[in-house]
């Protein structure tokens, strides 16, 4: 396993944990939000949830980005909500040994975090739609579930230890 997706609903800390993980592993960071097409960003900024169709091309692009980095012999950390199993399967089709670290939190915790986040296109009004779409990855292969309310260093260390076990 040379690539890990840091996944979960908006506000769970994907970017923060991914950055901490990359500092510890020298992995290459792919920030999934940076690859959303402008139409997706406009929809989310307007408070409109994305559909499966909106996400499909984005997920395929992320899978290709991971493949490209792995071809350079780099380890990869990807941030991606990966809310539904079918989204994770799209990524797994591109990268069969892909790991997923699921940052779990409650809707209340997510709303609180998102309400204090500045400069992000995802408004707090979309938190509930994210939880409606969420199919937790429990029981799927190569998945680690972590409470996202733990300290960043503790979460990052737990993911690093799990990742090293699976290398």
N, C-alpha and C positions, 0 to 999 in steps of 0.2 A: 504494500500500500504506500504509494508515493504522493498521493493527493488526498486532501481532506476538505470537505465542505463544512463550513460553520453555518448552521441553518437554524431557522426559527422565525417567529413572527417579528414584525417591526418593533423596534425598541428592546429586543432581547439582548443586544450587545454584540451582534455579529462582527461589526467593524473593529470594535475595541478588543475583543477576544482574538480575532484574526491577527491584528497587529502585534499583540503580545505573543501569540504563537509564532509568528514569523521572526520576531526578535530572538526567540529561544531556539529556533530550528534552521534559520537562514533559508527558509522556504520563500518562494515567490508568491506575493499576494495578488490575487485577482479579485478586485472589488466588483461584485456582480452588479450593483446599482449603476456603475459607470457604463454598462453595456446595454442598458435599456434604450430602445429607440425613442426619439423625441415624442412620438405619439403616445407611448406608454407613460412617459413622464408627465405629459400634459393631462392625461386621464387621471393619474394619481394626484397630481397637484390640484385638480378640480374636485377631488374627493370621490372619484369614480373608481371602484375596484376593477382590477384587471380580470379578464376572462382567461380561460384556458388557452384560447386561440391567441390572445395578446401575448401570453407568456411563452408559447411554443418556440417561436423563432429566437427569442432571447435565450431560452434554455439550450437550444442547439448551438447558438453562438458561444455560450459559456463552456459547453462541452468541448468545442473546437479549441477554445483558448487554453483549456487545461491540456488537451492533447499536444498542442504546439509547445507549451512549456515543458511537458514531460519529455518531448522529443529532444529537448536541449539538456536532458539529464538533470533537470531541476525538480526539486520537491515543490508542491503547490498547495497553497491554502486559498480556497475560494469562498467568498461570502455569497450566500444565495438563500433566500427564504425557503425554497424547496418544500413548500407547504403540503403538497399532495404526493402520494406515492407515485403517481404517474409522472410527476415532475422529476422525482428522484430517479425513476426508471429511465427517463430520457437522458439524464446525466450518466447513469450507469451504463447505458448502451454505448456512450462515447468512451467511457473510462470504466471498464468492468471491475477493477479492484478499488473503487472509490469509497473512501470512508466518509461518514457523516457524524459530526458532533452536534447534537440537538440541544440548543439552549432553551430550556423550559422555564416559563414563568406564567403568572396568571394574567387574565385580561386587565385587572385593576393595576397590576404592576406595569404592564405594557403601556396603558393609557397615561399613567403617571410619568413614565420615562419619556414618552413621545411628546407630551405636553411641554416638557422643558428643553426639548431638542431644538436648536436653532439652525436654520439654513438647510434643512432637508425637505425634499419635495413631498414626503409622505406625511399627510396630516393625521392627527389623533383620531379624526372621524373614521379612518379606515381600519383602526385596530379591531373592531368587532368583525369586520368582513374577513380579516386575516384569520381570526379564531374560527369563524364558520368554515373556512377552507382547510384549516389545519387537520391533517391526518398524521398524528404523531407516529414516528418511525419505529415504535416499539416492536421488537421481534424481527425486524429486517436485518439483513447481514451487514456487518461492519458499521454498526451504529453505537455511539456512546451518548447517553442522555446525561445532561449536567444541569443542575439548578443554576440559572443565570443570575441569581441574587447573591451567590457566593462571591468572595473577593476575586478580582480579575486575575491576580497572581495564582490563586488556588485553582481556578478554572483552567488557566493556561497550563499549569503543571500537570493537572489531571489528564488533559488532552495529550500533552507531550508524552507522558508515561504510557498511555493507551496506544498512541501512534507507534512508539518505539517497540512495544510488544508485538505489533502486527507487521513490522518491517521485515 
